[in-house]
Amino acid sequence: MAVKFSEINYGGFGNCVCLENGTVKLIATADVGPRIVYFGFIDGENILFEDIDRNFYEINRGYGVWYAYGGHRIWTAPETMPETYLPDNSGVTVGFSDNVLTMTSPMTIFGKKISMEITMDEGSGAVIVNKIENCSGKPAVFAPWSITGLAAGGTEYVPLCSEDNGFLPNRAMALWSYSDVHDKRFELTDKYAALHHDPKTEKPFKVGFNVTDGYVEYKRNKQTLRVTFDGYKKAEYPDFCCNFETYANGLFLECEILGEMRAYESGETAEIREKWELLHNTEQARSE
């Protein structure tokens, strides 16, 4: 079945656009963002978190209120006020041509233009190219940062580097000041790290890694979301040089991919390309 594009009104998100191919469906916002707020099998559940009641937000003094809305977004690292939490509560420009959905925000007051290009395949996958263009007229130091908020109650598996570096280390892990190393949601083995989402545990937890295998998986109920991205390379990354981070609180779990942090020239675009693939849990997942 060919990919179908439609304009819809979805949940508490107002005007949205929808891609579906008979197997999976993806919904993105048009009134705010850009955000992807739905990804799931046609007859299944949404694997993404939806903040219908706007429970997760940050008051950005002098700039307004930033809302998570849920689902997938792209912003810049490192995490700072006010730029990271600059409200994106206005409409985006939407286009669909040659099977590619494009969503572009207005230029921010910090001289950045945010956009996503989404291509759905004929199976159960979609490719998202996250872009941040420097429109400031001067070089800007940042890293692109892709964040996907996932629905409550699942478990994320992060493969750890298995390269034999002899006398040199092969794995890095970063922890935040609020991360309790004894947190029962967090599991660390020689092969992988796992973060279990517990709706009853509100305290936040965050950890970062050098993910060389270029994928993570999130298992929830009867489905698995596999996110594939560029593996670790010789580059500078934020947060003690992590190219992947994950965060959990009582509402959701986040899968976070980071690109290279450097000076991007005016007119230059930073990108993170990732592929989403949904699997039924009867299918073989790499984390098993």
SERO-4910 file (N, C-alpha, C, O; in steps of 0.05 Angstrom, whole numbers):
BEGIN
 pado doro    nc1    nc2    nc3   cac1   cac2   cac3    cc1    cc2    cc3    oc1    oc2    oc3
  Met    A     17    -24      0      0      0      0     18     25      0     37     27     15
  Ala    A     11     44    -17     26     69    -18     21     85      8      1     82     22
  Val    A     40    102     15     37    119     39     16    140     34     16    154     14
  Lys    A     -3    142     52    -25    161     51    -19    185     69    -12    181     93
  Phe    A    -22    209     59    -19    234     74    -47    246     78    -62    248     59
  Ser    A    -52    256    103    -77    269    108    -74    290    130    -56    289    146
  Glu    A    -92    310    130    -93    330    150   -116    322    169   -138    317    161
  Ile    A   -110    322    196   -129    313    215   -129    332    239   -110    348    243
  Asn    A   -149    329    256   -149    341    283   -146    319    303   -163    301    304
  Tyr    A   -124    319    318   -118    296    335   -116    304    365   -101    322    372
  Gly    A   -132    290    381   -131    292    410   -131    321    419   -147    337    410
  Gly    A   -113    328    437   -111    355    447    -90    371    433    -80    392    443
  Phe    A    -82    363    409    -60    375    394    -69    393    371    -53    406    358
  Gly    A    -95    394    366   -106    411    345    -99    401    318   -101    377    313
  Asn    A    -92    419    299    -86    411    272    -61    395    270    -40    403    280
  Cys    A    -63    371    257    -40    353    255    -40    342    226    -59    346    211
  Val    A    -18    328    220    -17    313    195    -10    284    201      2    278    221
  Cys    A    -19    267    183    -18    238    188     -6    224    164    -13    230    141
  Leu    A     13    205    169     23    187    148     15    159    156     17    151    180
  Glu    A      5    143    138     -1    115    143      3     98    118     -2    108     96
  Asn    A     10     73    122     16     56     99      1     29    101      8     10     86
  Gly    A    -18     27    118    -33      2    122    -22    -15    144    -36    -33    153
  Thr    A      3    -10    152     16    -25    174     20     -7    198     12    -15    221
  Val    A     31     16    194     36     35    217     25     62    210     19     69    187
  Lys    A     22     79    231     12    106    228     30    125    244     38    118    266
  Leu    A     35    148    233     51    169    246     35    195    245     25    203    224
  Ile    A     34    209    268     19    235    269     38    256    280     52    252    300
  Ala    A     39    279    266     56    302    274     39    327    277     19    330    263
  Thr    A     48    345    294     33    369    299     38    390    278     60    392    267
  Ala    A     18    406    272     21    429    254     18    455    269     28    476    260
  Asp    A      3    455    291     -2    480    306     21    488    325     23    511    333
  Val    A     38    468    332     60    473    350     84    456    340     81    439    323
  Gly    A    107    461    352    129    443    347    150    453    328    158    476    328
  Pro    A    160    434    311    148    409    304    151    387    325    171    385    339
  Arg    A    131    369    326    130    346    344    118    322    328    100    326    312
  Ile    A    128    299    334    115    274    326    102    263    351    115    257    371
  Val    A     75    260    351     61    253    376     49    225    375     38    216    395
  Tyr    A     50    212    351     39    185    350     55    168    330     61    177    308
  Phe    A     62    144    339     73    124    322     65     96    332     72     89    355
  Gly    A     51     82    316     41     56    324     30     39    301     26     50    280
  Phe    A     26     14    307     12     -3    287    -16      7    283    -28     18    302
  Ile    A    -27      3    260    -54     12    253    -74      2    274    -92     16    282
  Asp    A    -71    -24    282    -89    -35    301    -77    -38    329    -86    -54    345
  Gly    A    -57    -21    335    -43    -24    360    -44      2    377    -61     19    373
  Glu    A    -24      4    395    -23     26    413     -1     46    404     17     39    389
  Asn    A     -4     71    414     17     91    409     41     85    427     38     83    451
  Ile    A     65     81    415     89     76    430    100    102    442    118    101    460
  Leu    A     90    125    433    100    151    443     83    162    466     59    156    468
  Phe    A     96    177    483     82    191    505     66    215    494     76    230    477
  Glu    A     41    218    503     25    241    496     18    256    521      5    246    539
  Asp    A     26    281    522     20    298    546     -5    315    540     -3    339    535
  Ile    A    -28    302    540    -53    315    534    -59    337    554    -69    359    546
  Asp    A    -53    332    579    -60    351    600    -38    372    606    -40    388    624
  Arg    A    -16    371    590      6    390    592     18    389    621     22    410    633
  Asn    A     24    365    630     34    361    657     64    367    659     74    373    681
  Phe    A     78    366    637    107    370    637    114    395    622    110    397    598
  Tyr    A    124    415    637    130    441    625    152    455    640    158    447    662
  Glu    A    163    476    629    182    493    642    174    522    637    168    530    615
  Ile    A    174    538    659    170    566    657    196    580    650    215    580    666
  Asn    A    197    591    626    221    604    616    217    634    619    206    647    602
  Arg    A    227    645    641    221    673    649    230    693    627    253    692    618
  Gly    A    211    709    619    216    729    598    209    718    570    209    733    551
  Tyr    A    204    692    568    200    680    542    173    665    540    163    660    518
  Gly    A    162    657    563    136    643    563    139    615    575    157    610    591
  Val    A    121    598    568    120    570    579    126    550    557    114    550    536
  Trp    A    146    534    562    153    512    543    138    487    552    139    479    575
  Tyr    A    125    474    533    110    449    538    124    426    524    133    428    501
  Ala    A    125    403    537    136    379    524    118    368    502    128    359    482
  Tyr    A     92    370    507     72    359    488     73    329    486     53    316    482
  Gly    A     97    318    488    100    289    485    113    283    459    118    300    442
  Gly    A    119    257    455    130    248    430    158    257    424    175    259    442
  His    A    163    263    399    190    268    388    195    298    382    177    311    372
  Arg    A    219    308    389    226    335    383    255    337    378    270    318    382
  Ile    A    264    360    368    293    365    363    300    393    375    285    412    370
  Trp    A    321    394    390    331    420    400    361    419    402    374    400    393
  Thr    A    374    439    415    403    441    416    413    433    444    400    438    464
  Ala    A    437    422    444    452    417    468    477    435    468    486    443    446
  Pro    A    489    441    491    481    432    518    455    445    528    446    465    517
  Glu    A    444    432    548    418    441    559    422    467    576    435    467    596
  Thr    A    410    488    566    414    514    579    387    530    578    370    525    561
  Met    A    385    548    596    364    569    595    376    594    584    399    601    591
  Pro    A    362    609    567    334    604    559    331    589    532    309    582    525
  Glu    A    354    583    518    350    573    490    338    546    489    320    541    472
  Thr    A    347    527    506    337    500    504    307    499    507    292    486    492
  Tyr    A    297    514    527    268    514    533    253    537    521    233    547    532
  Leu    A    263    547    498    248    568    484    221    557    474    221    537    460
  Pro    A    199    569    482    173    558    474    170    555    444    178    573    429
  Asp    A    159    533    435    153    529    407    124    523    403    115    503    393
  Asn    A    108    543    413     79    539    414     64    551    390     40    554    391
  Ser    A     79    558    369     66    569    345     67    549    323     81    528    325
  Gly    A     53    554    301     50    536    279     75    531    263     94    548    264
  Val    A     76    509    248     99    503    231     90    501    202     66    497    197
  Thr    A    109    504    184    103    501    156    105    471    149    125    458    154
  Val    A     84    461    136     82    433    129     82    429     99     68    443     85
  Gly    A     97    409     89     97    402     61     98    372     58    110    358     74
  Phe    A     87    362     37     89    333     31     93    330      1     75    337    -15
  Ser    A    116    319     -7    122    315    -35    141    292    -38    159    288    -22
  Asp    A    137    276    -59    154    252    -64    157    235    -40    178    224    -34
  Asn    A    135    231    -25    133    213     -2    149    224     22    154    209     41
  Val    A    156    249     22    171    261     44    154    282     58    145    301     44
  Leu    A    149    279     84    136    299    100    156    318    111    175    309    125
  Thr    A    153    344    107    172    364    117    157    383    136    136    393    129
  Met    A    168    388    159    157    407    178    179    426    187    201    418    196
  Thr    A    174    452    185    194    472    191    183    494    209    161    504    204
  Ser    A    198    500    230    189    521    249    198    548    239    216    550    222
  Pro    A    186    570    249    197    597    244    225    599    256    231    584    275
  Met    A    241    617    246    268    621    258    265    632    286    248    649    292
  Thr    A    281    620    305    279    629    332    294    655    337    309    664    319
  Ile    A    291    666    360    305    691    366    335    687    370    350    705    371
  Phe    A    343    661    372    371    654    373    383    647    346    405    637    345
  Gly    A    368    652    325    378    649    298    380    620    289    398    613    274
  Lys    A    362    603    299    361    575    291    334    569    277    314    580    285
  Lys    A    335    551    257    311    542    244    310    512    248    328    498    239
  Ile    A    288    502    259    285    474    265    267    461    244    246    472    237
  Ser    A    275    437    235    258    423    215    261    393    218    281    383    229
  Met    A    241    378    208    242    349    207    233    341    179    215    352    167
  Glu    A    247    320    169    239    307    144    233    278    150    250    264    160
  Ile    A    208    269    144    199    243    152    191    227    127    175    236    111
  Thr    A    203    203    125    196    186    103    188    159    114    203    146    129
  Met    A    163    150    107    153    124    117    158    103     95    153    108     71
  Asp    A    168     80    103    172     59     84    147     42     80    126     49     91
  Glu    A    149     20     66    126      3     60    121    -18     82    101    -32     82
  Gly    A    139    -19    102    136    -38    123    127    -25    149    106    -12    150
  Ser    A    143    -28    170    135    -16    196    155      4    206    159      8    230
  Gly    A    168     18    187    189     37    194    185     64    182    170     69    164
  Ala    A    200     83    194    201    111    184    229    122    189    241    116    210
  Val    A    238    139    171    264    152    175    258    182    181    243    195    166
  Ile    A    270    191    202    267    219    210    294    233    208    313    225    221
  Val    A    296    254    193    320    270    191    314    296    206    298    313    197
  Asn    A    327    299    229    324    323    245    345    344    238    369    337    236
  Lys    A    336    369    233    355    389    223    353    414    240    332    423    248
  Ile    A    376    426    245    378    452    258    396    470    241    420    464    239
  Glu    A    385    490    228    401    508    211    409    533    227    393    545    241
  Asn    A    434    540    225    444    564    238    439    588    219    452    590    198
  Cys    A    420    605    226    413    628    210    421    654    223    411    675    215
  Ser    A    439    653    242    446    676    259    464    696    246    466    719    255
  Gly    A    477    688    223    496    707    211    524    705    222    542    719    214
  Lys    A    528    687    241    554    682    253    556    653    263    536    640    266
  Pro    A    581    643    267    584    616    277    570    612    304    569    630    320
  Ala    A    559    588    308    545    582    333    555    554    342    555    535    326
  Val    A    562    552    368    571    526    378    548    512    392    536    522    410
  Phe    A    541    488    382    520    472    394    522    444    383    538    438    365
  Ala    A    504    426    393    501    400    382    471    395    377    455    403    393
  Pro    A    464    382    355    436    374    351    429    353    371    446    336    378
  Trp    A    404    353    380    396    336    403    367    326    397    348    342    398
  Ser    A    365    301    391    339    289    384    328    274    408    342    258    420
  Ile    A    303    281    415    291    269    439    264    257    432    247    270    420
  Thr    A    260    232    441    235    218    436    223    209    463    235    192    476
  Gly    A    201    221    471    187    213    495    169    189    490    152    189    472
  Leu    A    173    168    506    160    143    501    138    137    522    141    147    545
  Ala    A    118    122    515     95    117    532    104    102    557    123     87    557
  Ala    A     89    106    579     96     95    605     95     65    605     79     52    591
  Gly    A    112     53    623    109     25    629    127      5    614    124    -19    618
  Gly    A    145     15    597    162     -3    582    190     -4    593    196      7    614
  Thr    A    207    -18    578    235    -21    586    253    -15    562    249    -25    540
  Glu    A    273      2    566    292      9    545    318     -6    549    328     -9    571
  Tyr    A    329    -16    526    354    -31    527    374    -16    510    369     -9    487
  Val    A    398    -10    523    419      4    510    444    -13    508    455    -20    529
  Pro    A    452    -22    484    476    -39    482    501    -24    489    505     -1    482
  Leu    A    519    -37    504    544    -24    512    566    -33    494    566    -55    482
  Cys    A    586    -16    491    608    -22    473    622    -48    481    629    -52    504
  Ser    A    627    -65    461    641    -91    466    668    -92    453    681   -113    452
  Glu    A    678    -70    442    704    -69    429    726    -75    449    726    -65    472
  Asp    A    746    -91    441    769    -97    458    790    -76    452    804    -77    432
  Asn    A    793    -57    471    813    -36    467    838    -40    483    854    -22    488
  Gly    A    843    -65    491    867    -71    505    869    -57    532    852    -60    549
  Phe    A    890    -41    535    894    -27    560    877     -2    562    876     11    583
  Leu    A    863      5    541    847     30    541    817     24    546    808      2    541
  Pro    A    803     43    557    775     39    563    758     37    538    765     48    517
  Asn    A    735     24    540    717     22    517    689     33    522    673     36    504
  Arg    A    682     38    548    655     47    554    656     72    572    672     74    590
  Ala    A    638     90    566    636    114    583    607    116    593    588    109    578
  Met    A    603    126    617    577    130    628    576    156    643    594    162    659
  Ala    A    556    173    638    553    198    651    528    198    668    507    187    660
  Leu    A    530    209    692    507    210    711    502    239    718    520    255    720
  Trp    A    476    245    723    468    272    731    466    274    761    464    253    775
  Ser    A    466    298    772    466    302    801    442    290    814    443    282    837
  Tyr    A    419    288    800    395    276    811    392    246    807    372    234    815
  Ser    A    412    234    793    410    206    787    422    189    810    445    192    817
  Asp    A    405    172    821    413    155    843    424    129    831    409    115    817
  Val    A    449    122    837    461     98    825    447     73    835    450     51    824
  His    A    432     75    857    417     52    868    388     51    858    372     36    868
  Asp    A    381     69    839    354     70    829    346     42    819    359     30    802
  Lys    A    323     32    829    315      5    821    306      3    792    303    -19    781
  Arg    A    301     25    779    293     25    751    317     19    733    313     12    709
  Phe    A    341     24    743    365     22    726    379     -4    730    384    -12    753
  Glu    A    386    -17    708    400    -43    709    425    -41    691    423    -32    668
  Leu    A    448    -50    701    472    -49    686    485    -76    685    490    -89    705
  Thr    A    490    -86    660    504   -112    656    529   -107    639    534    -84    630
  Asp    A    544   -128    633    567   -125    616    560   -119    587    575   -108    572
  Lys    A    536   -128    579    527   -125    551    509   -102    546    509    -91    524
  Tyr    A    493    -94    565    473    -73    561    466    -59    587    470    -69    609
  Ala    A    454    -36    583    441    -22    606    411    -22    600    403    -20    577
  Ala    A    395    -25    621    366    -25    618    355     -4    637    364     -1    660
  Leu    A    334     10    627    320     30    643    290     22    642    278     23    621
  His    A    279     15    665    252      7    667    235     31    675    241     44    695
  His    A    214     36    660    196     58    668    176     49    688    162     29    683
  Asp    A    174     64    710    154     58    731    137     83    736    148    102    747
  Pro    A    112     82    729     94    106    733     92    114    762     84    137    768
  Lys    A     98     96    780     96    103    809    121    117    820    121    126    843
  Thr    A    142    118    804    167    131    813    170    157    799    176    158    775
  Glu    A    165    179    813    166    205    801    194    217    799    199    234    782
  Lys    A    212    209    817    239    220    817    253    216    790    253    194    780
  Pro    A    265    237    779    278    234    753    305    219    755    318    218    776
  Phe    A    311    206    733    337    192    731    347    196    703    332    194    683
  Lys    A    373    201    700    385    205    674    413    194    673    428    196    692
  Val    A    419    181    650    446    170    646    453    172    617    435    171    599
  Gly    A    479    175    611    488    176    583    510    156    578    524    147    596
  Phe    A    513    149    552    533    129    544    546    136    517    536    153    502
  Asn    A    568    122    511    579    122    483    568     97    470    578     75    474
  Val    A    546    100    454    534     77    441    546     73    414    541     88    395
  Thr    A    563     53    412    578     48    387    562     30    367    567     31    343
  Asp    A    542     15    377    527     -2    360    505     12    344    495      2    324
  Gly    A    499     37    352    481     53    336    451     45    337    437     49    318
  Tyr    A    442     34    359    414     28    362    407     25    391    424     19    408
  Val    A    381     30    397    369     23    423    342     12    418    331     15    396
  Glu    A    330     -1    438    303    -13    436    287     -7    460    297     -6    483
  Tyr    A    261     -3    456    242      2    478    219    -18    475    205    -18    455
  Lys    A    216    -36    495    196    -56    495    173    -48    513    177    -41    536
  Arg    A    149    -49    502    125    -42    518    102    -59    509     95    -59    485
  Asn    A     90    -73    528     67    -90    522     74   -109    499     93   -125    502
  Lys    A     60   -108    477     64   -127    455     81   -117    432     82   -130    411
  Gln    A     95    -94    436    111    -83    414    138    -72    423    141    -66    447
  Thr    A    156    -71    404    183    -60    409    188    -38    388    184    -42    365
  Leu    A    199    -16    398    208      5    380    238      3    379    252      6    399
  Arg    A    249     -1    355    278     -1    351    286     25    338    275     32    316
  Val    A    304     40    350    313     65    339    342     61    331    359     55    348
  Thr    A    348     65    305    375     62    295    386     89    287    372    105    275
  Phe    A    411     94    293    424    120    287    453    116    283    464     94    286
  Asp    A    467    137    275    496    136    270    510    128    295    504    138    317
  Gly    A    529    109    293    544    101    316    564    122    325    568    143    313
  Tyr    A    577    116    347    596    134    359    620    138    340    630    119    328
  Lys    A    628    163    337    651    169    320    671    187    335    665    197    357
  Lys    A    694    192    323    714    209    335    705    238    332    711    251    312
  Ala    A    691    248    352    680    275    351    675    284    379    677    268    398
  Glu    A    670    309    383    663    320    409    633    318    412    618    328    396
  Tyr    A    624    306    434    596    305    441    592    320    468    611    322    483
  Pro    A    568    328    474    563    341    500    563    321    523    565    297    518
  Asp    A    562    331    547    557    315    571    578    292    574    570    269    573
  Phe    A    603    299    577    625    280    579    626    261    555    633    238    557
  Cys    A    620    272    532    623    259    506    605    235    503    614    213    495
  Cys    A    579    239    509    559    218    505    544    224    479    536    246    474
  Asn    A    540    203    463    523    206    439    495    196    443    478    198    425
  Phe    A    490    184    466    463    175    473    458    179    503    475    174    520
  Glu    A    433    189    509    425    193    537    396    183    540    381    182    521
  Thr    A    389    176    564    362    167    570    353    179    597    369    181    615
  Tyr    A    328    186    598    317    199    621    289    187    628    274    180    610
  Ala    A    283    185    653    257    175    662    247    191    686    262    199    703
  Asn    A    220    195    686    207    206    709    181    190    712    178    168    700
  Gly    A    161    200    727    137    185    730    118    185    706    100    168    704
  Leu    A    123    203    687    105    206    664    114    190    640     98    179    625
  Phe    A    140    190    634    151    179    609    180    171    612    193    177    632
  Leu    A    190    159    591    219    153    588    228    166    562    213    165    542
  Glu    A    252    178    562    262    191    538    286    176    526    304    168    540
  Cys    A    285    174    500    308    164    484    320    188    471    307    202    456
  Glu    A    346    194    476    358    219    468    384    214    452    402    200    462
  Ile    A    385    224    427    409    220    410    422    247    407    409    268    402
  Leu    A    449    247    409    464    272    407    483    271    383    496    251    378
  Gly    A    485    293    369    503    296    347    529    310    356    532    316    379
  Glu    A    546    316    336    572    328    342    568    357    352    552    372    341
  Met    A    583    364    373    582    391    383    607    406    372    630    398    378
  Arg    A    601    427    357    623    443    346    611    469    337    588    475    340
  Ala    A    628    486    325    619    511    313    607    506    286    621    496    268
  Tyr    A    581    512    283    568    510    257    567    538    245    557    557    257
  Glu    A    576    540    220    577    565    207    549    575    200    530    560    199
  Ser    A    547    601    196    521    612    188    512    600    161    528    600    142
  Gly    A    488    590    160    478    576    136    483    546    137    472    532    120
  Glu    A    498    537    156    504    508    158    482    494    174    471    506    193
  Thr    A    477    469    168    456    454    181    467    430    195    482    414    183
  Ala    A    460    427    221    467    403    236    444    383    234    421    390    234
  Glu    A    451    357    231    431    336    226    434    312    245    456    305    252
  Ile    A    412    301    252    411    274    264    391    257    248    368    265    245
  Arg    A    401    236    237    384    218    221    379    192    237    398    180    247
  Glu    A    354    185    240    347    161    255    325    146    241    309    157    227
  Lys    A    325    120    245    304    103    234    289     90    257    300     79    275
  Trp    A    262     92    255    244     79    274    233     54    261    224     55    238
  Glu    A    232     32    276    220      8    266    204     -5    288    215    -10    310
  Leu    A    179    -11    283    162    -25    303    162    -55    298    160    -64    275
  Leu    A    165    -70    319    165    -99    318    144   -109    337    141    -99    359
  His    A    130   -130    329    114   -145    348    133   -161    365    154   -171    356
  Asn    A    126   -164    391    145   -177    409    148   -207    404    164   -221    418
  Thr    A    134   -218    385    138   -245    376    162   -247    356    173   -268    351
  Glu    A    170   -223    345    193   -221    327    218   -219    343    218   -211    367
  Gln    A    241   -226    331    267   -225    345    276   -196    347    278   -181    327
  Ala    A    282   -188    372    294   -161    376    323   -165    383    331   -185    395
  Arg    A    340   -145    377    369   -148    381    377   -150    410    397   -161    416
  Ser    A    360   -139    428    367   -138    456    365   -166    469    374   -170    492
  Glu    A    352   -185    455    348   -211    467    373   -229    463    373   -252    471
***
